[in-house]
Amino acid sequence: MKTLIIVLMTLVMVPFVTAQTEQFSVEKKSAIVDNLTVGIKSDNTGIRVGSANVMYDLIEEKYLQSDDASESMIPLLNMLENGKTEEERIAAAVALYQLGNSIGIYRLRGVAIYDNNERVSKICKNLYYSYHKLHGTEYFINF
């Protein structure tokens, strides 16, 4: 009886789970990344932070692959380097971490070592370590 209930619950839940992981077409993915890149380049701090956070979420939830969003890496690097607020720079760091591009990860290392803002530096250091621990690669430096 218990097994029957579990099987029935599984059959009922499968359509809901598969509906949540909808795959976007290539054109839709391109439009999403283009719009988020425009948001990252915006003059409005809230839009920049929101766009970086949405980029992270879409990659985290597997709606986008990191390769799909690679064109937004340069604006994210600029945002990390030249952001006016901590929140903006942290959002850029987290999005770069999620992209997983070696250039972005290396830049996290640079910010972790040389940045004057203690909070941003510490978060970049943790992201850098996390990336290398999860991927089984070596650190280039001890902090």
N, C-alpha and C positions, 0 to 999 in steps of 0.2 A: 504494500500500500504506500509506504513511504517513497519507494522508488518511483512508483507511478506518479505521485504528486510532483516529485522533482522533475521527471521527464515532461510532464504537462506544463510546469512553470517555465522550463527551459524553452519549450516550443512557443509559448506565449511571448516570452521576452526576446527571442531572437530577432523578430522584425523590428522591434524598437531599438535594439542595439545597432543593427545594420543601418537603420535609417539615420542614426546620428553620425555615422562615419561616411557620409556621402562624399564621393570623389568629384572634384571640380574638373571641368574641361580645361584644356591648355589655354584657351582664350580667356576663360574666366580667371584662371590663376594669374595670367599675365596682367589682366586688368586690376586684380586685387593688389598685386605687388606694385604696379605703377601708381595706384592711388595711395598706397601706404608710403611709397617713396616720396611722393609729392607732400604728404603730411609730415614726413620726417624733415623735409627741406623747408617747411613752413616757418613763418616768422612768429607764430603763436606757440608759446611754450607748451600749453596744454595739448595742442594738436600733435606736436612733436613727441611728447611723452606717450600720449594715447596711441599714436601710430606705431611706435616702437613696441609698446606692450601688446598690441594686437598682432604684430608680426611674430612676437615670441609665442603668443597663444596659438596662432594658426599652425606654427611649426610643431609646437608641443602636442597639439591635438591631432597631428598628422593630416591636417587639411592641405598643408603645403609641405613640400620637401625643402630642405635647406638650399638645394641647387636652384629651385624655382625662385627663391628670394635673394639670390646672390647679387643681383643688380642694386640692391639697397645697402650693400656693405659699405661703400664709400660714403654715402650720407650718414650712416651710423657711426663710422669712424670719425667723421667731422663732428658729429654731435657729441661723441665721447670726449673728444679733444677740446672743443670750443663751447660746450654747453654752459649756459649761464647759471643753472641751478644744479644742486646735487641730484635731485630726482631725475632730471633730464639726462644727466651723465650716467646714472645708474641704470635707467631704462635702456639706454644705448648699449651699455656693457652687457646687460642680460640678453638683449636681442642678438648681439654679436656672439655671445657664448652659445646661444641656441642655433645660430647659423653654422657654427663649427668650422668656419673657414680658418685655415692656418694663419692668415694675415691678421684676422680679427683676434684670434687667441694670442698671438704674439704681441699685439697692441695692448691687450689686457695685462700682459706681463709688464710692459713698459709703464703703464699707468700705475700698476701695483708698486713698482719700484720708485718711480720718480715723481709721482703726483704729490702736491702739497696738501690736498684735501684728505684727511685721515679716513673719513667714512668711505669715500669713493675708492681710495687706495686699498682699503681692507676688503671691500666687496670684490674688486677686480682680482685681488690675490686669491680669495676663496673660489671665485669662478675659474681662475687659471688652474689651481690645484684640482678642483673637481673635474675639470675637463680631462686632465692628464690621468687622474685616478680611474675615471670611467673608461677611458680608452686604452689604458695599460701602457701609456707612453712615459718617457722620462721627463723630469723637470729640467729646465736649463739653468736653474738657479735656486738656491735656498734663500728664503727671505729672512 
